């Protein structure tokens, strides 16, 4: 789902596992991350993962709030606490390890 502050706040308050994916349609790294993330998100252990998509080009206020400088940034949270982040990762195992930090 598209990142909306109210929905993100509800997921945090509920203590959910959260992935914030900062992407841009022109970004080759983002395009490489998409099938890896889709595959992982389909796994049963990530079934409750709330995924929020941030458009790098149009959601500059969100980038500032989350302290993101580059597209292809992935941030995981467990409730209100950030538990990990990476920028430019395209290795399936490193992305999987990052998502596991949200569980």
N, C-alpha and C positions, 0 to 999 in steps of 0.2 A: 504494500500500500504506500501511497505517497505520504511523506512525512508531514504530519500536521501536529503542531505542538500539543494540542489538547489530547489527541489520541496517544501520543507518545507519553504524556504525563500520566494518563490512565494506566497504560501498560507498566510504567515504572512503579506507580503506587500499588498495583496488583502484584508486584514482585516477579513479573514475567522475565523470561529470557528474551533479550532483544538484540537484533542486528540492525544497525544503521548502515546502509550502503550508499555511498556518495558516488554518483556516476555521471557521465556525460555521453551523449549519443555518438560523439565523434572520437571517443577515447578507445584506442585499440586494447589497452590493458583492461578497461571495463568490459569490453566485449569478450575478452578471454576469461574474465571472472564469472560472467553470467551463467554459462553451462555448469561450471563447478558448483556455484551456489545453488542452482536449481536442483542439481543431483543431491547435494547434501540436505537441502531443505525438505526433500521428499522422504528422507530417512525418518523412521519412527522416532528415534531419539530426539530429533529436532522438530517434531510435530507441533509442539507448543511454542516454537520460536516466533516471536512477533518481528516481522521484517518491515522496516521503513526505508523507502527509497528517497534520496535527496538528489534533486537535479542540480548539478554543479553550476550550470549557467544561470538558472533562474531563482535559486533559493539561497542567495548570498547571506541573508540574515541568519539562516540556519547554520551555514558554514561558520559564521562568526561565533554563534552561540556554542557550537561544538568544537571550536578551535581547529577547523579543518582548512588546510591550505591547498590540497590537491585532490583532483578527482581520483577514483579508484581507491578511496579510503574506506576501510571497513572498521566499524566500531561495535564492540559487543558490551552489553550491560546485563547485569543481574539485578533487576529492580532498578533502584536509583543509582547504583554504583557501576561505574565503568570498569570492566574487567579485562579489557584488551583492545588494541587497535593495530591496524597495519595499513600501509599504503603501497600500492603497486604489486601486491602479492598475486601470483598466478599459479603457484605450486599447490595442487589439490590438498596435499597433506598439511601444509602450513595453514591453509584456509580452514581446513577441518579442525586443526588444533585451536585456532582462534575461536571458532564457533563453540567448541567444547568449553571454553572459558565462560560461556554464558549460562551453562547448565548448573 
